[in-house]
Amino acid sequence: MNLIALNPMTLFSALPGNIAQGIIWGIMAVGVYMTFRLLHFSDLTVDGSFATGGAVAVMLIINDVPSPVALLAAFGVGLLAGMVTGILHTAFGIPDILAGILSQIALYSVNLRIMFGKANQAVSVDKYYLLVSLRNIPKSLITGGIFALAIIIVLYWFFGTEKGSAIRATGCNPSMSMAQGININSTKVLTLALSNGLVALSGGLLAQYQGFSDVNMGRGSIVIGLAAVIIGEVLGEALFGKRLNFFGRLLFVVIGGIIYYIVVGVVLWLKMPSNDLKLFTAIIVAVFLAVPYLRAKSQNSYAKAAKKGAK
Amino acid sequence: MLEITNIQKTFNKGTINEKPALCGVSLHLKPGDFVTIIGGNGAGKSTTLNAIAGVWPVDDGSIIIDGENITGYPEYKRAQFLGRVFQDPMTGTAATMEIGENLALAARRGQSRGLRWGITRAEKEQYHEMLKVLDLGLEDRMSSKVGLLSGGQRQALTLLMASLKKPKLLLLDEHTAALDPKTAAKVLDLTNSIVNKNKLTAMMVTHNMKDAIRMGNRLVMMHEGQIIYDIEGEEKSKLHVSDLLAKFEEVSGGKFANDRMMLA
């Protein structure tokens, strides 16, 4: 690889766009955080509901629905998608990962239907008013930032309420929750619904940003969401340690999304083929998941005990 | 207060692992009754408590609490009537949530949970006072995660949570079995004081026959899914461990009581 051929200016000029994309994915990651961290539910619905959000938003906008309303509709359809997964899991006893996969696969067909059988649908920023667009990155940064911040504030409030506390208890200890009168099936369905609502909203934003929705735009989004959650957590805990409260955690999830896209920008700038990006993402997530585990293990290992015991 | 009539439960029905666990258990508790339940392993003690709590539906029979037939209620719906403390100190509390938050969850047992604050300032002050009474120093650690507490502290907290909203019936399922003797004694004292102060109706499963005699006003012995001995008041307070052992030997057909009962 010829490093001299790399122009630092192209990296810097791409940076704001990467950040804007990172914020949008960060919103998606906040949805993943709700299920993965609070409910301890690995929800794979998101790969489908992310594209659903994009499809709903674009189809409504090109039919002259104002983009904020279209985004709200995307959120609503995402709620329904999450609810389906929740019902498959709670009412029909399907294990969490499988319930998510079933919804995800079903959504692929649903998404094609929404887009009138086409694999992608364009929405031009020249013809319609869009909330975010890669053609207007400063505006996208501001709008995306406002969305992310508003969502974090609302969730911070929500998880402090009685309902939100019940959800946190459900994720932490289902037996205790039932003994305290919490209907854990309904809290699970509610969390999955809200999570996928956010994921779909994020998909609706990304479709506007890139100027089209694509039936495959959600593929692997769970991994990107997890990457953001984990990068944000590692960074937040490194910087703030125990002082990192719930608000900080949510904020760092979005920051994790931004960092992820900056890293992606750098990797692409280094002329890595974009086809290898998903492999790269999977490796990042695997490493970030493995590091805390291995670190704990190295402090508490048989090898270490053997060394000490041999003396 | 509690009327259970002829409840039956068989696990794994129709399989080779079929096991009749409750074979027609009937028990009638008056308000303020504090019953201790003893019996060998597999006698149906914990199963009876689980039947009342609604961990699964019973096959037959009825469960009535304070005039309300709860036989068809799912577990979370029965919680409004019940306070529960489990054998495993990890079961009764949410480890990743704060001490105050756990209490606040318990304070809303039986209420619909909406968008009001999960814990209010006034509640925090109230819990602070309540925790002080436990004398475990928890009142100054209200924002600590429960996962940091010891088993004894967690059981004490669970007891407080179970009685925070006065339950119609307090179910204690071997709640000191996982604790060291000193801590167990402390938790039992706390149990007594909480039951007496709030005039609670309570059921306590135990393997310790001395505790079973010392605590409460009534004692029930179970064997093979049935109540075989039910004694209360004056008569109960005169019991000795040897009486219970004799009784146990009698029903188990000369077979000796299991080790845990012997050692207790």
Chai-1 contact restraints between the chains, C-beta under 6 A:
chainA,res_idxA,chainB,res_idxB,connection_type,confidence,min_distance_angstrom,max_distance_angstrom,comment,restraint_id
A,G160,B,G118,contact,1.0,0.0,6.0,A-B,restraint_1
A,T161,B,L115,contact,1.0,0.0,6.0,A-B,restraint_2
A,T161,B,G118,contact,1.0,0.0,6.0,A-B,restraint_3
A,E162,B,R108,contact,1.0,0.0,6.0,A-B,restraint_4
A,E162,B,R113,contact,1.0,0.0,6.0,A-B,restraint_5
A,E162,B,G114,contact,1.0,0.0,6.0,A-B,restraint_6
A,E162,B,R116,contact,1.0,0.0,6.0,A-B,restraint_7
A,E162,B,G118,contact,1.0,0.0,6.0,A-B,restraint_8
A,K163,B,R113,contact,1.0,0.0,6.0,A-B,restraint_9
A,S165,B,G118,contact,1.0,0.0,6.0,A-B,restraint_10
A,A166,B,R113,contact,1.0,0.0,6.0,A-B,restraint_11
A,A169,B,A94,contact,1.0,0.0,6.0,A-B,restraint_12
A,A169,B,L105,contact,1.0,0.0,6.0,A-B,restraint_13
A,C172,B,A94,contact,1.0,0.0,6.0,A-B,restraint_14
A,C172,B,T96,contact,1.0,0.0,6.0,A-B,restraint_15
A,N173,B,A94,contact,1.0,0.0,6.0,A-B,restraint_16
A,S175,B,T91,contact,1.0,0.0,6.0,A-B,restraint_17
A,M176,B,G92,contact,1.0,0.0,6.0,A-B,restraint_18
A,M176,B,A94,contact,1.0,0.0,6.0,A-B,restraint_19
A,M178,B,E75,contact,1.0,0.0,6.0,A-B,restraint_20
A,M178,B,Y76,contact,1.0,0.0,6.0,A-B,restraint_21
A,A179,B,A79,contact,1.0,0.0,6.0,A-B,restraint_22
A,A179,B,R84,contact,1.0,0.0,6.0,A-B,restraint_23
A,Q180,B,L105,contact,1.0,0.0,6.0,A-B,restraint_24
A,Q180,B,A106,contact,1.0,0.0,6.0,A-B,restraint_25
A,Q180,B,R109,contact,1.0,0.0,6.0,A-B,restraint_26
A,G181,B,Y76,contact,1.0,0.0,6.0,A-B,restraint_27
A,G181,B,A79,contact,1.0,0.0,6.0,A-B,restraint_28
A,G181,B,Q80,contact,1.0,0.0,6.0,A-B,restraint_29
A,G181,B,R109,contact,1.0,0.0,6.0,A-B,restraint_30
A,G181,B,G110,contact,1.0,0.0,6.0,A-B,restraint_31
A,I182,B,Y76,contact,1.0,0.0,6.0,A-B,restraint_32
A,N183,B,Y76,contact,1.0,0.0,6.0,A-B,restraint_33
